[in-house]
Amino acid sequence: MPGAYEPPPRPDDPSPPPGELELPVVTSASQFTEVGHTAGRPRIVVPPVRVERGVVVFDLDGTILDDLALISAVAADVMQKAFGTPPEEARIHYLATTGMPFEAQLAQLYPSAPAVLRKSTAVTFHQRKVTEAYAKAKPFPEIPKLLKRLGSERWTLAISTGAETEMADILLEREGLRYWFEEALGSGEGTKREHLTEYRRRFPDVPVFLVGDSRFDMEAATSIPGVTALGRASTLTGWGLTPQDLRQWGAAWADYSLSELPEVIDRLTRPPVKRARPSAKRPAKRR
C-alpha cells in the first residue's frame, strides 16, 4: 500500500519462516503498563453496597458475545490499510493482544508509528466495529440461561469491557440481557484492572470473580486481592486458546463453554470441610 507505515525490522528479531507468524503473546507488555492510553475514572462516586453472595464480573467481547471473529476481521483490515501489515498477520497480532483497549494494542504493536496515525486508526476501528461487527454479533448459546440461573442464585452480576460503556449497554439491551447486570464499566472508566478495583470497593467483603477470555483478563484478575480469574477458552480459527493456556495465565478454572460456571463458583466459594480428628484409642483394660 503506497504511503503505508511499515515498522522497521529489528536486527535481533529475524522474520519467521514462511507460513509461520511470530505472536507477541509472551513478550507483549501487560495492560498495566499501557502506553498511549489515559485511564479514566468513574464519573461519579458510587457508595459501597452490601450484596448477598458475591460478584461475577463478565468481559463482553469473546466472553458473552461470540464476536471475536467479526472484530478481528475489522481490526485486520484497519491495520492493513493504516500500517501495511498483511491481513492475516494483523488479525493474529490483534488477537494476541486483545483484552486491552485498541489504542493500547496499537501502541504496543506499532510503537514507532506517529501517534496521530494510531489515534485516527483507532477512531476508524471503533466506527467500523459498531457497523460491521456489533451489528451482527450474538451471545454464546448458553449465556441467557447462565445469567438467569446466576441471578436466581443471588449472585450480583457486572460487566467490565474495553468497549464504550454506552455501547455495552445498547448491545446487552438488544439481546435482552442488560436486566441481569447491576453495573457496567467500559473504556471511559479505565482499564480492566481499575474496573476490578472499583468493583471491590463498591461491593466490599464478598468474593469477586472475573470471567474473561484473554491473557490480559487473567492477569488483571490475579493482580487484585480477592478476585478470582475464570476463563472461556477459544477455538477461533488460527487463534485457539485452550483451558490450559488460560490456567497458565492465572485462571482458577477454564473451559470452552460457561455452562458449568454456577457449579464452579459454588465449589470455589464453599467453605472447606473440617474433618474431625480421629479419637485416640484407649488402651484395653487388663483383666
SULDAMO-V582470 format. One record per residue. N is the residue number from 1. SS is DSSP state (alpha for helix, beta for strand, coil for the rest). NEAR is the number of other ideal C-beta (glycine too) atoms within 10 Angstrom. Layout:
BEGIN
{{N	SS	NEAR} {N	SS	NEAR}}
END
This chain:
BEGIN
{{1	coil	11} {2	coil	4} {3	coil	5} {4	coil	12} {5	coil	16} {6	coil	11} {7	coil	13} {8	coil	6} {9	coil	9} {10	coil	7} {11	coil	6} {12	coil	5} {13	coil	9} {14	coil	9} {15	coil	8} {16	coil	11} {17	coil	8} {18	coil	5} {19	coil	5} {20	coil	8} {21	coil	15} {22	coil	15} {23	coil	16} {24	coil	15} {25	coil	17} {26	coil	7} {27	coil	9} {28	coil	17} {29	coil	15} {30	coil	14} {31	alpha	27} {32	alpha	14} {33	alpha	8} {34	coil	20} {35	coil	11} {36	coil	17} {37	coil	20} {38	coil	8} {39	coil	15} {40	coil	15} {41	coil	11} {42	coil	16} {43	coil	9} {44	coil	6} {45	coil	10} {46	coil	12} {47	coil	7} {48	coil	12} {49	coil	10} {50	coil	8} {51	coil	16} {52	coil	9} {53	coil	15} {54	beta	19} {55	beta	23} {56	beta	24} {57	beta	29} {58	beta	28} {59	coil	27} {60	coil	23} {61	beta	26} {62	coil	24} {63	coil	27} {64	coil	27} {65	beta	25} {66	coil	18} {67	coil	21} {68	alpha	22} {69	alpha	17} {70	alpha	19} {71	alpha	25} {72	alpha	24} {73	alpha	17} {74	alpha	22} {75	alpha	26} {76	alpha	21} {77	alpha	17} {78	alpha	24} {79	alpha	25} {80	alpha	18} {81	alpha	15} {82	alpha	22} {83	alpha	20} {84	coil	15} {85	coil	23} {86	coil	12} {87	alpha	14} {88	alpha	12} {89	alpha	16} {90	alpha	23} {91	alpha	26} {92	alpha	20} {93	alpha	25} {94	alpha	25} {95	alpha	24} {96	alpha	21} {97	coil	24} {98	coil	23} {99	coil	25} {100	coil	26} {101	coil	24} {102	alpha	25} {103	alpha	22} {104	alpha	25} {105	alpha	29} {106	alpha	28} {107	alpha	21} {108	alpha	20} {109	alpha	20} {110	coil	21} {111	coil	11} {112	coil	7} {113	coil	17} {114	coil	10} {115	alpha	11} {116	alpha	8} {117	alpha	15} {118	alpha	23} {119	alpha	13} {120	alpha	12} {121	alpha	22} {122	alpha	21} {123	alpha	13} {124	alpha	15} {125	alpha	23} {126	alpha	18} {127	alpha	12} {128	alpha	17} {129	alpha	22} {130	alpha	16} {131	alpha	10} {132	alpha	14} {133	alpha	21} {134	alpha	21} {135	coil	11} {136	coil	9} {137	coil	20} {138	coil	13} {139	beta	20} {140	coil	18} {141	coil	11} {142	coil	14} {143	alpha	20} {144	alpha	14} {145	alpha	10} {146	alpha	24} {147	alpha	24} {148	alpha	13} {149	alpha	14} {150	alpha	20} {151	alpha	16} {152	alpha	10} {153	coil	12} {154	coil	10} {155	coil	25} {156	beta	23} {157	beta	20} {158	beta	22} {159	beta	26} {160	beta	30} {161	coil	26} {162	coil	25} {163	coil	26} {164	coil	15} {165	alpha	18} {166	alpha	11} {167	alpha	18} {168	alpha	25} {169	alpha	16} {170	alpha	15} {171	alpha	25} {172	alpha	22} {173	alpha	11} {174	alpha	13} {175	coil	15} {176	coil	11} {177	coil	20} {178	alpha	15} {179	alpha	11} {180	alpha	21} {181	beta	20} {182	beta	16} {183	beta	20} {184	beta	23} {185	beta	24} {186	coil	21} {187	alpha	24} {188	alpha	14} {189	alpha	20} {190	coil	21} {191	coil	24} {192	alpha	29} {193	alpha	21} {194	alpha	20} {195	alpha	27} {196	alpha	26} {197	alpha	17} {198	alpha	20} {199	alpha	24} {200	alpha	19} {201	alpha	13} {202	alpha	21} {203	coil	21} {204	coil	13} {205	coil	10} {206	coil	16} {207	beta	16} {208	beta	22} {209	beta	23} {210	beta	29} {211	beta	27} {212	beta	31} {213	coil	24} {214	coil	30} {215	alpha	26} {216	alpha	27} {217	alpha	31} {218	alpha	25} {219	alpha	19} {220	alpha	29} {221	alpha	27} {222	alpha	16} {223	coil	17} {224	coil	19} {225	coil	8} {226	coil	14} {227	beta	20} {228	beta	22} {229	beta	25} {230	beta	26} {231	beta	31} {232	beta	26} {233	coil	19} {234	beta	21} {235	beta	9} {236	beta	16} {237	coil	9} {238	coil	11} {239	beta	18} {240	beta	11} {241	beta	22} {242	coil	15} {243	alpha	15} {244	alpha	10} {245	alpha	18} {246	alpha	26} {247	alpha	16} {248	alpha	12} {249	coil	20} {250	coil	19} {251	coil	26} {252	coil	18} {253	beta	20} {254	beta	26} {255	beta	17} {256	coil	15} {257	coil	12} {258	coil	22} {259	coil	15} {260	coil	13} {261	alpha	23} {262	alpha	16} {263	alpha	10} {264	alpha	18} {265	alpha	23} {266	alpha	12} {267	alpha	11} {268	alpha	14} {269	alpha	14} {270	coil	8} {271	coil	5} {272	coil	5} {273	coil	5} {274	coil	6} {275	coil	6} {276	coil	5} {277	coil	6} {278	coil	6} {279	coil	6} {280	coil	6} {281	coil	6} {282	coil	6} {283	coil	6} {284	coil	6} {285	coil	5} {286	coil	4} {287	coil	3}}
END
